[in-house]
Amino acid sequence: MGVKRMNKKLITGILISVLILCTAVFFLISNPDEPVTQPSETNTDDHDQPLRKSQSESGNDKNDNESPEVEVEEKKEKDNNPDEKADESGSRLQELLNKAVRSTINFFTKEHMHVAAVGDSLTQGVGDDVVEGGYIGILDQKINQDEQRVTFDNFGKRGNRSSQLLKRLEKPSIQESIKQADIVLLTIGANDVMQVVKKNFLSLEMSDFKQPRKDYKTHLESIFTTIKNLNDDASIYLIGFYNPFRNYFKNLEELNTIINNWNQTGKTATSNFDRTNFIPIADMFHAEDKNVFAEDNFHPNHRGYQLFARRVLHSITTDQ
């Protein structure tokens, strides 16, 4: 659009509204290094052990045989005003996801595979109140439903920026998982954008994003190089991010421009490395008739992560 500078008064009002409506977003930025612990864990200095199914179930009192579909149905029964259209849509999405898994299951039965997932809260699965681990947890449950075909290590950490993830790649537990991995899944960048917003809260301009975006590309390339040095045979998938404020500011194209620019930077960075691919997801969070956000209005809910998982599954099995 050729926009060089946003009206300060307008952007200040917008950002104040964002702060009120989406305080969770700024919590991610204000406390990026605060350790995240599971309910059954004690607070220790090491927070880079992978979240696997056994770990996620250790603090969960739910019946092990109870599927996410059953949990969703129970939640619907408790709802005094169920949305029949939403229920029908949710059932349809479940079937599409199941079909995607069935159609690609041979890909995962060639030999036992190992997937290392690293990144921010989108990898951790923040916002999914049905399956712990978000899209990683959904893939784990669906693919390994009948037998253990794939081992998933989830190293997602809420609030991580690209510079912090690069530092975390020095952790022995993460390095060991990557060395064993056939596939490395990566989400990073959304918190880099939000850090710019925080630092320039009352005087934000489009130009404020220019240098941080260059830094983001540099960090990404270093992340890819580090992963390749640990395991040159692994396929890497960088998953893009979306505009979480679209529902509030549908007509503010500057926000979309910022997100699109950063996603394009990620896509460009992947093109410089072998077996490194970019998976776009922003389009899945555009439809106004889809309830894909959690209560914090920033992260995906279970439905959003189901869409997420389906897109990732399709990309992996198509590119391999």
Salt bridges, closest charged atoms under 4 A:
ASP48 OD1 - ARG168 NH2 2.38
ASP48 OD2 - LYS171 NZ 3.81
GLU69 OE2 - LYS142 NZ 2.78
GLU71 OE1 - LYS62 NZ 3.11
GLU73 OE2 - LYS76 NZ 3.27
ASP87 OD1 - LYS76 NZ 3.83
GLU95 OE2 - ARG102 NH2 2.87
ASP128 OD1 - HIS302 ND1 3.07
ASP129 OD2 - LYS75 NZ 2.47
GLU147 OE2 - ARG149 NH2 3.59
ASP153 OD1 - ARG52 NE 2.30
ASP153 OD2 - HIS114 NE2 3.17
GLU170 OE1 - LYS167 NZ 3.30
GLU205 OE2 - ARG5 NH2 3.32
GLU221 OE2 - LYS217 NZ 2.58
ASP283 OD2 - ARG311 NH2 2.85
ASP296 OD2 - HIS299 ND1 2.54
